[in-house]
Amino acid sequence: MSNYRADIDTATTLLEKEGSAWNAINPESVARMRAQNQFKTGLDIAKYTAKIMREDMANYDADSSQYTQSLGCWHGFIGQQKMIAIKKHLLTTKRRYLYLSGWMVAALRSEFGPLPDQSMHEKTSVASLIAELYTFLRQADARELGGLFRELDKAEGADKAAVQDKIDNFETHVVPIIADIDAGFGNEEATYLMAKQMIEAGACCIQLENQVSDVKQCGHQDGKVTVPHIEFLAKINAVRYAFLELGIDDGVIVARTDSLGAGLTQKIAVTTEPGDLGDQYNSFLEVEEVSTDNLLNGDVVFKRGDKLVKPSRLPNGLFKFRSGTGEERCVLDCITSLQNGADLLWIETEKPHVAQIGAMVNAIRETVPNAKLVYNNSPSFNWTLNFRQQIFDAMAEAGKDVSGYDRAKLMSIDYDETELAIEADEKIRTFQADAAREAGIFHHLITLPTYHTAALSTDNLAKEYFGDQGMLGYVAGVQRKEIRQGIACVKHQNMAGSDMGDDHKGYFSGDQALKASGKDNTMNQFG
C-alpha cells in the first residue's frame, strides 16, 4: 500500500474514533496535506539528504562517472526553479544538489548591503538562507502534488491509475545542500554554534576553510592567510560535534584548503618534536639562519634542527611561506584533514587544470586511497582563455603549427571558429567528466552562476524594454519564451501558491470557499 493510501486509512480510523465532532474533516484531504509536507523540520531534511550524499559518495568510489553537481543559489526561488527545471528536463534530481555560497550571502543577503567575501556579513544569514531554500523546495513538492491530486479527481479508469502511480512514486525536490561556513566566523565555539544553526535549518554538508577567520579573503583574491593545522582540526571537530549532538550521525564535512594561493600565516605552529604536525607546517616558512649576535629588537626566532632561524615577517606581523610550496602544503592539509574527521576535500586552485588537480589528488591518495574532492568550477576563471591556452600549449608541444594564433589574445572572437577554439570548447564541455575520472572530483559546483544569470537576463530586459522595443522587449524576450519552453512560473499565481490556497479553502470551507481560480483568472490564458 502506498503512503498516500495508508494515510487515508489512518486518518479515517482517527476520524471515526473522534466521532461526529470531526465530521467536516475529509480523510483524503488529510492524506493529501501530509503528502505535500513530507519534511516537518530541518533536521528531517538533514537526515534524509545526508543519507543521499553518503550513498552518492559510495557510488562514486565504485564508478567515477557517477559524480555529482550543483549550482550556487542565493534565494529560495532560484533554488526552487533550478530543481523544477532539473525534474522537467532530466526527469530526476539524483546526483544534483544545491550549493550555498558564502560569497553570494555576503554580496546579496547582508543587511549592510553588498559586501566583499570577507566574512563580514551576519552569521545568522547563512542558516536563514538554508531554511529559505528548503521552504521553497518543499513548496515545489506541494505545488506539483497539488496538481497531481487535481488530475486524480478528474481522471477515470486507467488514467486514474496512472496518476495514482505518479503520486505513489513522487520524487521530492528536496536535495542536499553543500553549505559554506567560510572559516567558521570566529573560534571553534563560534563555529560549533553556527554549524548547529545550519544543520537545524537542514544542512547535511558543511564546507569549512583553513583561512584565518578575522582576515578571511575570497579564495580567488590575494592576501589569504592560513592557520596551523591544529586550529583547523579543532573547527572540524566542532562541526562534527554539532552533527552528532543533533542526531545527524552521517553528516558530511568538506575541508577546504586555500594554501595553493595563500602565502602567509598568522602564527608559527607549536611543535614539541621534529617531524610533528607543527614542525611540518613551520618547515614551509621562509626563514634565514641567524645567531644571537645579529638579532634585532623584537625579532622572532625558533630552532630548526641544530640551527637558529628567523622567519620572514611582514610589518603587519604575518609570516611568509616559501614561494612554490603551495601544492605541497595543499597535500599536507588534505591528508591531515581526512585523517582527522573530514569526509571530502576542496582545493581552491587558480585555474581549471585537470592535470594539476590530479597530481595533488594522486599524492593525497598515496596516504588516503579514497580521497575525493568538491571542486569549484568558478566564474572567477576565464574558462575560454584558460582552455584555449591549454590547447595552444598542447598543440605547440606536439609540434603543430601555432603561428596563426597569438597566445595572449586567444580570447578574441576572431578565433571562435578555429580548430583550436573548437577543441578548447570540447574540453570545457567534458571537463567535469574528465576531472571526475582523472582528478578524483566527486562533486562539481559553480559557486556564483545565478548571480551572473540574474545580471545577464536583467541587462537584456532593461536594454530592450527601456529602449525602442518597449513592451515587445518583455513579451518576445521573456514571456513568449516562457510559454514555449514550458517554464512553470509563466503561471506566476500558481507558482506563488494560489491553487494550493484554493485547495485548502475547499478543505476548510467546503462549498462556501471563495476561490481564485475561476473563469476570470487571467492565468487561464496560459492553458
Secondary structure as UniProt FT lines:
FT   HELIX           3..18
FT   HELIX           19..22
FT   TURN            23..24
FT   HELIX           27..35
FT   TURN            36..37
FT   HELIX           42..62
FT   TURN            64..65
FT   STRAND          68..72
FT   HELIX           76..90
FT   TURN            94..95
FT   STRAND          96..100
FT   HELIX           102..108
FT   TURN            111..112
FT   HELIX           124..154
FT   HELIX           157..168
FT   STRAND          177..180
FT   TURN            182..183
FT   HELIX           188..201
FT   STRAND          205..209
FT   HELIX           213..215
FT   TURN            219..220
FT   STRAND          225..226
FT   HELIX           229..245
FT   TURN            246..247
FT   TURN            249..250
FT   STRAND          252..257
FT   TURN            259..261
FT   STRAND          264..265
FT   TURN            274..275
FT   HELIX           277..282
FT   TURN            283..284
FT   STRAND          287..289
FT   HELIX           292..294
FT   TURN            297..298
FT   STRAND          302..304
FT   TURN            305..306
FT   STRAND          307..311
FT   TURN            315..316
FT   STRAND          319..321
FT   TURN            323..324
FT   HELIX           326..338
FT   TURN            339..341
FT   STRAND          344..347
FT   HELIX           354..365
FT   TURN            366..367
FT   TURN            369..370
FT   STRAND          373..376
FT   TURN            379..380
FT   HELIX           383..397
FT   TURN            398..399
FT   TURN            403..404
FT   HELIX           407..409
FT   TURN            410..411
FT   HELIX           413..415
FT   TURN            416..417
FT   HELIX           419..429
FT   HELIX           431..438
FT   STRAND          441..446
FT   HELIX           449..465
FT   TURN            466..470
FT   HELIX           471..474
FT   HELIX           475..479
FT   HELIX           480..485
FT   HELIX           488..490
FT   HELIX           492..495
FT   TURN            496..497
FT   HELIX           498..509
FT   HELIX           510..512
FT   TURN            519..520
FT   HELIX           522..526
//
